[in-house]
Amino acid sequence: MTAIYARQSADRKDSISIETQITRCKTMILDNESYEVFSDRGFSGSNTNRPDFTAMLEKTRQGKFSRIITYKLDRISRSLLDFVIMLEDFKSLDVEFISCTESFSSKSEMGVLIMKLLVMFAEMERKNIRMRVVDNYYSRGEKGFYLGGYPPFGYEKIDKFIDGKKTSGYDIRLDESPIVKSIYKKLSSGVLSANGICKELNQKGVLTRKNKSWSPTTILRLVRNPFYVCADWRIYDYLLKKGAKITSKPNCFSGTNGCVCYGPKSKRTKSKFLDFTGETVTLGKHLGIVSSELWLSAQKVIEPQKSGHGYNTSVKSYLTGIVVCGVCSGKYSITTSKDISYLYCRKRKVSACETPVKTIRSDYVSQFSDNVIHNELKTLSKVKITNSKSSRENELRLRISEIDFRVSNLKEQLKKTKVSSITFFDTAVFELEKEKFILKQNLKKEVEESVRLCYTDFSDLIENWDYISNKYKRLVAKELIEKIEVSSKLVAIYIA
């Protein structure tokens, strides 16, 4: 009995069809000879992990076939190692292998030799195809061409022409972009955590781009994606320090377009989630949605702190570190019993304080401090000093970042050079540092001239105070309150 095997890759649509392969193989079948057909559609020849191919090998080992016919050698395998192992198996089982197009049979030594040579060339061709695909992918990315996949949430795919070639691009969706801005604002301000934002979106029935429910990981990946940021000098400097390979020139980061990040994302481990090492970043052709200040503020929230904990470090009460003893001025610590938090004097615990107050419920103290904080936030809502960012300031900062990068490269090259070249490198570094000094003087003048007054609204922070995590409440409280003094008769709050 004879086995016929055919295969067609999903990415090789121009290759001969499975039906044609089977028809050609049937011409090798003798009259009245029985045969069984095996075919794999959409599988690569780079490995042998194919359902029908595996089934054929299993039946061959059971002695059901005496011959195996395929249309062409690379239909069986494009890996020389796999092919040689398979031929050895066929030889031990006394099974003949035939390629009908190349007219080779495993029964002759010359046929086996030529088969191995052809498979070796097929393997080389496969590697060349892979390299061409990768090179084309990066080339398209650097030119701003569409790289495939779903458009990010907040954008829609549109037809576009780049360098006279038709491709696809991205346009902001007016119904989704406010949601993106809201996610960044709530996470960066501490109004809601990733879990809280996720829950809120799912309750409202908002679906992701893939029409699925939101998860904390989806939220964090959205926030981490530089696709949404109006990239200026801050983003260029940040991505450079995070290890990204930036293909666009620094002066292109004018604060309007977003970035396209591509490369070996699948190789990212959980610990490297916040790192861009190994990835390529190009300034995209699409407009950004969030400002660079807001994007970077959100990154600070999700990045691990020095303690090694992430953005979701749990804090039992925002009063820790603020509440002090009215007798010894020692700081109060917190303990929990039956889901109720209590504050106590640390020194009294070791008999170093004579305060009669053993413990006090933290929620009692927080009722007073909440009112004080809300009143202070209402006052601060009136006026705030800030900078009006100009294109000139952005240009100066980009040039300073570029000089830092060039100086760093020169210092690395200096380590590998001979002693005679040191003077040249020292001169080059000196000139760059001199240019950087002048740029910094101009930047200082530009910043001072752009200072202005503006109004800031803290109403959202006040309204959502009960839903904010204790970690962010403590950050706000430390800015507004100097200390909260607890004694046996009263709770005194001192404004910073």
N, C-alpha and C positions, 0 to 999 in steps of 0.2 A: 504494500500500500504506500502511496506517495502523499506527502504533505506539500501544499502550496502556501507560501507566505508572502503577504503584501503589506506595505506600510506607506503612509503619506503624512508628512508633518503638517501641523496647523499653520506654520509660518512659511510654508513653501507651496503656495497656491498654484504656482505656475508649473509644478512638477506633475509628472504623468499620474493620472487617476488610478485608484485602487482597482477599479473595474477593468481598465486597460491592462494593468499589470497581470491580473488573474487570467485574462484572455490570452495574453502572450505565453504565460506559463503553461497553460493547458495544451499548447502545441507540442510540448515536450512529453505529454502523457501518452503512453502506448494504448492501442485499442483494447477495450474491455478491462483496462486497468482502473482500479478504484482509487479515489483520492479524497482528501479533506482539505478545505480551504480555511486559512487563518489570516486575519487582517487586523491591523491596528491603525485607526485614523486619529490624527492629532497628536501623535507621539514622536519624540525626537529619537534619532538613532545614536545619541551620545551614550545611552546606557541600555541595559536589557530589561529594565523594569517596565514591561509592557504586558498587559493581560493575556492577549492571544498568543504572543510569542512565548510567554511562560507556560501556557497550556500546551503549546506545541512541543516544547522541550520535555515536558512531563510525560506526554504520550510517547515521545521518541524513546525515552528511557525505559518505558514499559514494553518496548519492542513492537509497537504498532506500525512504525514506518521504516521503510528500507531506503527511501530517497526523500530529500527535501529540495524543492525547487523554488527559487526566487527570481524576480525579474532582473534585479541588479544587486551587486554586492552591498552597496551602501543602504539598501532597503533592510538588510539584516542588521548591520551594525556599522557605525562610523568610529568605533574604538578598536584599535589594533589589539589591545590586550583582551577585550571581550571576545573578539573574533577568533584569536588563537586558542583561547580556552574552549570555545564552542567547537572548533575544528578537532581538537584533541578528544572531546567527548564523542563527536560523531565517529572518529576513527576507532575508538575503543568499542563502540556499539555496532561497528561495521555498517554505518549509514552513509550513503553517498550524498554529497552536497553539490548542487548544480546552479550556476548562474546562467539563465537562458540568453540574456542579451550579450554577455561577454563570452559565452560558450566555453566556460571553464567547469571542470569537475574535480572534486577532491580525490578521485581515484588515481590521478596521476601526480607525481611529485612536482612536475613543472607547473601544473595547474594550481597546486597549493601555493607554490612560491609566488606566482603571479597574483593570486588572490590576496596574499598578504601584502604585496606591494601596493595593490590598488586600494586596499582598506587603509593602508598607511597614508596614502594621498587623500583619501576621503576624510580621514581624521584631521589632517592638516587643513583641508578646505573648511571643515567645521570650525576650527579655531580661528581661521582668517575671517569667516563670516561673523563670528562672535565679536572679533575686534573691530570690524567695520561697523557693526551695529552700535557698539559702545562709542566709537569715535563720532559717528553720526549723531548719536544721542547728545553728547556733550557739545558738539558743534551747533546743533539746533538750539540747545539751551543758551549758549553764549550769544546767539543772534536774537533771542527772544521768541523763538518759534514755540508753538504749542507742543507740549511733551506727552500729551495723552492723559487718560484718567478722568475722574470726576472733577468738575470745577469746584474750588473751595467754597464752603458755605459763605454766603454773602455776595457771590459772583455768579454770573451765567456765561456760558460759552457763546461766542459770536464769530462770524466769519471775518477774516482780516487779511490784508495783504502786507507782507514784510519783504523788502528788497525785490518787489515785483512778483513774489511767489504767494500763492494763496495758502493760507493756513488758518488756524483758529486763534482767538484771543479771549480776553476776559472783560466783562463789563459789570459794573456794580449793580446789584439788585436792590431797588429802593425799598422792598419789603423786608429784606434780610439784613441789610447793612446797619440799621438801628439796633438790631439784636446783637450784632457783633460788637458795636460800640458799648452797649449795655454790659456785655460780658466782661470786657476789659475794665470798665469803670467800677463795676461792683467788686471785682476781684482785687483790683489795685487799691481801692479805698477801704477794703475790709468789710463792706456792707454784707457780702455773702462769700462763702467759701466755694470751692469747685463743686462740692457736694450740694450746697444750697442752690447754686445757679442751675445745676443739673436737675434738681428736683423741681425748681420753678419752671424751667422750660418744658419738662415732661408734663407737668400739670396743665400748662397752657396748650398742650398738644403740638408744640413746635417739634418738627422732626429734623434729623441731620440730612446732609446731602444724599445719603444712601437710604433715606426714608426709614431710619431706625431711631430708637429712643437714645437720648443723650446719656453718656456715662462720664464720670470724673476724668477718665483718661482722654476722652474726646474733647472735653473742655480744655484740658491742659495742652493738648496737641494744637488746638486752635490758637490758644494764647501764645504758645511758643513759636508759631509759624510767622516768619518775617514777611510773608506774602501780604499781610494786612497793613503793615506800617508804611507811613509816608517817610521813606528813608532819607535821612540827612546825615551830617557828619557824625552824629552820635551813634547811629546804627552802623555806619561804616567802621567806626572805631570799636564798637562792641563786638561785632561779628568777627573782626580781625583778631581781637584778643581771645575769642572763643575758638579759634583754630580754623575758621572757614577760609576757603580759597576764593577770593573775590576777583571775578574776571572783569568787572566794570571799572572804569577809571574813577578816582575819588571825586573829581569835579562833576560827575554825573549825579551824585547824591544830593539833589537840590531840594528834597523834602516834599516831593509830589508823588512819585511812583513807588510801588511796592517791590519787594525782592522775590525772586524765584530761587528756591533752594532745591538742589537735586544732587544725586549721588547715591552712595551705598547706605541708604537709610535703613534697609533691612538688617544691616549688620550692627545697628545700634543696640547696645545692651541697656537695661533699665538704669544702671548707674551712669551711663553716658547720655541719658535722655536730654540733659541740659547742655550738651556739648555739640559743637558743629565741626569737630575735627574730622577730616576726610570728606566733607561735603563741599560742593561748589555753589557759590551764590552769585547770581547775576541780577542786576537791576532790571526789573520787568518792564513791559510796555503798558501795564495796567496801572490805574490810579490806586493809591492806598486808601484805607478807610480810617485808621486811627493815627493820631499824632505820635511822633517819636517819643515825646515825654511820657505819654500814657502807656505806650508799648513797653518802654524800659521800666516804668513803675510796676507794671504787671510782672515783668521778669524777676524783679527783686522779691516779689511775693512768693513766687513758685520756686525760686532757687534755694538750695539748702543753706542754712545759716552756719556760722562758725562752730556751733555746738554739734553739727552733724545732722540735725533734724531738718525736715523739710518744712514747707509752708504751713502744714497743718498741725504744728506742734500744739499740744493741748495745754491750756492754762486754766487752772481751777477757778481763779478769780482775778480780775484785772486790778484788784486793790493791792496785791502783793508787791512789796517794794515801795509802796506809797504810804500805807498806814503805819504810824509809829506810836509808841507808848507815851502817854502823857507824863509818866513818872521818870522813866530812865531814858527816854528818847530812842530806845532800841526799836528795830523794825519788827513788825508783826509777821508771823508766818501763817500758813493756812493748813487746816486739816479737814477731813471729811468724815462724817458719821451719819449713816442711814440717809445718804444722798443729800445731806445738808452740810454746807461749808461753814467752818468756824475760823475766826482769826484769834491768835493768841500771841502773847509777848514771848519772844525767844529767851530773854534773860530771866523771866519769871520761871521758865521751865527748868532752869538750872539754879534757881534760888539766888539770882543776882539782881532781882527787882522785887520791890515790895508793893507793887500795884495790886489792889484787891480784885481787879478785873481778870478772871480766869480765862474766859473766852467770850467772844461776841459774834453773833451771826453775821456773816459777810453781806447777806442780802439787806440787813438793816442799815449797814453803813452805805451800801451802794445806792439805797434810795435817796440819801442826802447828796451823795457825790454826783449821781445822775442829773439831779436838778441843777447843781452848780455848773456842770459841764455843758448842759443844754443852754443855759443862760450865756455862758462864755462864748459858745459857738455862734449864738445869735448876734453877739456883739462883734465877733470877728468877721461875720458875714458882710459887714459894712464896707471895709476897705482892706486892701492887701497890696503890697508893693511887688511888682513882677517885672519881667523883661519882655519887650516886644521883639521877637526874633526877626532878624533881617537876612536877606540873601547874602549880604556882604559878610555878616558874622558867620553864616554857614560855610561860605567859601574859605574864610580865614581858618576856621577850625579844621576843615578838610585838608588844607595845605599843611597845617601843623601835624595832623595825624600821618600824612604821607611822608613828611620829613622824619618823624619818629620811626616809621617803618624802614625807610632807607638807611637811617643811622644804624638800626638794629642789624640789617643785612650786611652793612659794611663791617661791623664789629665781628660778625660771624665769619666773613671772608678773611678778616685780619688774622684770625686764629690759624688759618690754613696757609698763610703766605710766608715768604722768606723775610729775613730781617731787613733786606735792602728795600722792601716795598712798604715798610712801616711808615716812612715819611709821607708817602703818597696818600695812604689811608688817613693818617692824622690830619693832613691838610683838607681832605674831602670832608671829614667829620666836622672839623672846625668851621668850614664854610657853611655847612648845613645848620650847625648850631647857631651860627651868627644870623642866618636867615630866619631861623625859628625865633630868636630873640626879638627881631624886628616885627615879625608877624604877631607875637604875643603883645607887644606894645600897641600895635594897631588894633588888636582884638580888645584889649582893655579899654581903649578909647571908644570903640564901637559899642561895647556893652554899656559903658557909663552913659553914653548919649541916648541909648534906647530904653533906659529905665522910665517907667510910667506907673500910674496908679490904675488899678482895676478893681472891680467888685467880684467877690466870690460868694457863692451860695452853698451853705452847709445844711440846707433844709433836708436833703435826702439822708444825710448822716444822722440827723436828729430823729427823723421819722422812722428810720430802720435800726435805731440804736439797740432795741431788744433782740434783733436777729444777728447782730455783729458778734464775731468770736471774741472771747476775752483777750486774746493776744492783741487784737487791733484796738480794743477799748483801752488797754493799758498804754499803747503807744500814744493815743489821743490824750489820756489822763495825765501822762507824764509831761506833756507839752503845756497843759493848762493848770495843773495842780502841783504846788510845791510839796505839800505833805498833808496827811489827814491824821490829826492827833486824837487818840482815844483815851479818855479817863473815866473814872467811875461816875462822873456826873454829866459829861457832855462829849459830843463829837465835834471837833473844830477843824474846819477845812481852810487851808491857806492857799490862796491863788498865787500862781507862779508870776 
